[in-house]
Amino acid sequence: MSLEVQDMTHPIKTKCANRLHCFKCEFEKLLTEFKSPRYAARIMSDVSKRQFEGDEESLREEVLYDSDMRARLLDNTERMARSTNRLEDGLGVALQTEEVGGHILNDLGDQREKLQRSRHRNRVLLVGTIFLMIVIFLVAIYLVTKRSPSSAAPNSLSLPLPDVRVKNPDVLRIEVADAAKDNVVSNVPPEPSGKA
């Protein structure tokens, strides 16, 4: 039993070690009590009385003594059997706990690997995204700085429109009088009329 207790985990090990120590102490106590001179002298005195005197009283004491010893022995045997059953149950629970702990450790290892892979993938995506944003920003700056201000569109709103006549203000079409000359047609909102 002491070997089994040594193989157990810490919380169960201390509990079972204490029980085992109590059992050993009790066993040693009973063994020394059994081997003590008091019982040995009593047995010898009973044997000598029986041989020499043949007294019924001494025979009765011997029978009572033997039955008392048998009762103690049976009690101790039952106690030992109950303790053994408890230790076996505790060992079974410890083994089940160890198995469950092993499964949990395996699951945690798998989850750790998944998290590390995800972290690596996220890091690569983050670096790629930052690089792409920098490239887009640099291209935008390049395009803005290289664009010449003289290449503005000829249909710019900043150019004044010459001699505009409105035919129908509801349609919002404006024709330019010099369309043939400037070749410009645009959609401009109608001017507010005096009608309310």
Buried (B, 14 or more C-beta within 10 A) or exposed (E): BEEBBEEBEEEBBEEBBEBBEEBEEEEEEEEEEEEEEEEEEBEEEBEEBEEEEEEEEBBEBBEEBEEEEEEEEEEBEEEEEEBEEEBEEBBEEBEEEEEEEEEEEEEEEEEEEEEEEEEEEEEEEEEEEEEEEEEEEEEEEEEEEEEEEEEEEEEEEEEEBEEBEBEEBEEEBBEBEEEEEEEBEEEEEEEEEEEE
